[in-house]
Amino acid sequence: MKPEYQIYYEKFGLNVVYYRKRKKLTQLQLADLADIDRSHISAIELGKVGVSFDVIFRLCEVLDTTPNKLFEFRD
């Protein structure tokens, strides 16, 4: 990951946290529902890893949102 993009990974992760909490899910519950390891959910939320389209689409299904919303970064 290029350092100049780190802020975008972090903002994406914050959006995942927002939508997860809106659904009142723990990281473990989200991980189980999306068939993703809990440690990977944590890394996504912290902006430590990149995310494939498959993972984005699974997260959207579970979180009842769209990719647009996950990439709608606030200042």
C-alpha positions as CSV (number, residue, x, y, z in Angstrom):
1,M,0.0,0.0,0.0
2,K,1.4,3.4,-1.0
3,P,1.7,5.8,2.0
4,E,-0.2,8.5,0.2
5,Y,-3.3,6.2,0.0
6,Q,-3.2,5.2,3.7
7,I,-5.8,7.9,4.6
8,Y,-8.3,6.3,2.1
9,Y,-7.9,2.9,3.6
10,E,-8.5,4.4,7.0
11,K,-11.6,6.2,5.9
12,F,-12.9,3.1,4.2
13,G,-12.3,1.2,7.5
14,L,-14.2,3.9,9.5
15,N,-17.2,3.5,7.2
16,V,-17.1,-0.3,7.7
17,V,-17.1,0.4,11.5
18,Y,-20.0,2.9,11.1
19,Y,-22.2,0.5,9.1
20,R,-21.3,-2.5,11.4
21,K,-22.3,-0.6,14.5
22,R,-25.5,0.7,12.8
23,K,-26.4,-3.0,12.4
24,K,-25.4,-3.6,16.0
25,L,-22.9,-6.3,15.0
26,T,-19.6,-7.2,16.6
27,Q,-16.6,-7.8,14.5
28,L,-17.0,-11.5,15.1
29,Q,-20.6,-11.5,14.0
30,L,-19.8,-9.5,10.9
31,A,-16.9,-11.9,10.1
32,D,-19.2,-14.9,10.5
33,L,-22.0,-13.4,8.3
34,A,-19.5,-12.3,5.6
35,D,-17.4,-15.5,5.8
36,I,-14.3,-13.5,6.6
37,D,-11.8,-14.0,9.4
38,R,-12.4,-11.7,12.3
39,S,-8.7,-10.6,12.3
40,H,-9.2,-9.5,8.7
41,I,-12.3,-7.5,9.6
42,S,-10.2,-5.8,12.3
43,A,-7.4,-5.0,9.8
44,I,-9.9,-3.6,7.3
45,E,-11.5,-1.4,10.0
46,L,-8.0,-0.1,11.0
47,G,-7.1,0.6,7.4
48,K,-4.2,-1.9,7.5
49,V,-5.1,-4.0,4.5
50,G,-6.6,-3.6,1.0
51,V,-9.9,-5.2,0.2
52,S,-11.0,-7.2,-2.8
53,F,-14.2,-6.6,-4.7
54,D,-15.5,-9.9,-3.4
55,V,-15.0,-8.8,0.2
56,I,-16.5,-5.4,-0.5
57,F,-19.6,-7.0,-2.0
58,R,-20.0,-9.5,0.9
59,L,-19.7,-6.6,3.4
60,C,-22.3,-4.6,1.6
61,E,-24.7,-7.6,1.6
62,V,-24.3,-8.1,5.4
63,L,-24.3,-4.4,6.2
64,D,-27.3,-3.5,4.0
65,T,-25.3,-0.8,2.2
66,T,-23.7,-0.2,-1.2
67,P,-20.1,0.1,-2.3
68,N,-20.8,3.8,-3.0
69,K,-21.6,4.3,0.7
70,L,-18.5,2.5,1.9
71,F,-16.4,4.8,-0.3
72,E,-18.3,8.0,0.7
73,F,-15.5,9.6,2.7
74,R,-16.2,12.3,5.2
75,D,-13.7,15.0,6.1
